[in-house]
Amino acid sequence: MSSESWTLVSLLAVLVTAMAVAAVVVAVRLFRARRLLRDAGVPEDKKVIFWGALLYLVSPVDLVPDPVYLDDIGILLLALRSLHKAATDAGAGRAPDK
């Protein structure tokens, strides 16, 4: 292989690794948000978003092929946003009344 080919392969490997790391970071944040929901007493129907996002993350069927994790990251971010809104509506993160 030529040096240009190795450069391209290396660049793609770095890009795929960076996207995989981003997906893991967002998944960890999603698990933390789930714990916040459980502690806040958010109804179970709102928690379905969490399980749907994780199912999509591990599903072999994706909108974009798996070497590109942009769709997975997008789904996880949308789930995080929805879970944060549900937790805020349930009163999580507010200071307790004295």
N, C-alpha and C positions, 0 to 999 in steps of 0.2 A: 504494500500500500504506500502511496505517496504521502508526503508530509501534510499536504492539504487534506487528504482523507482522514488522517489521524487527528488533525485539528478539528475537523467537522465532527467526528465521532466523539472526541473529548468534550466539545461544546455541547453536543446533544446529551451526553451523559451528565454533565453538570446541570443542564436545564431540567432534565427528568428528576434528578436527585433533589434539586431545589423545590420543584413542584410537589414531590412526595413528602418532603419535610413540611412544607406549608400545609398539606392535607392533614398530616399527623398533628400539627399544632392546632389547627382548627378543630379537629376531632377531640383533642384534649379539652379545649375550651367548651366544646359541646357537652362533654361529660360533666364539667364543672357547672355548666348552666343547668343540667339535669338535677344535680344535687341541690342547687339553689331553688329550683322548682319544687322539689320534694319538701324542702324545709319551709317553703312559703305556703304550702298547702294549695298549689294550683291544681285545678280539676284534671282528672286523668285524660279527658279528651284533648286537652292542650298538649299533653306529653306525647301524643302520637306523632307529632312533628319530629321529635327526637329520634324515635325508633325508625321512622321513615327515612330520615337523613342518613342514619347509620346503615340501614339496609341498602340504600342507593350507593353508599360508599363501597360496600363490599360486593355489590352485585356485579356479575360479569357483563351485564348489559348496560351500556352507557350511551349517552348522547354523542360523546366524542371518544375515540379509542383510548384505551387505558394509558398508553405512554404519556398522554396529555391529560393532566388532572384538573384542568380548568373547570369542567362541569362539576366534578366532585367538590371542589373548593367552593364553587358558587352555590351549590345545594346546601353545603354545610353552613356557609355564611348566612343564607336565607333562613335556615332553621335556627341559627343562633340569634338572629334578629327577632324572629317570631317568639322564641323562648324568652328573650330578654323583655319583650313587650308584655308577654303573659305574666312574667314574674313581677314586673313593675305594676301592672294592673292589680295583681294579687297583694301588693303591699310589701314585697321583698325589697330590702335595701333601705327602707325608711327607718329612722330612729324611733325606738319605742317611746310611747307616751309615758310621762312620769306623773 
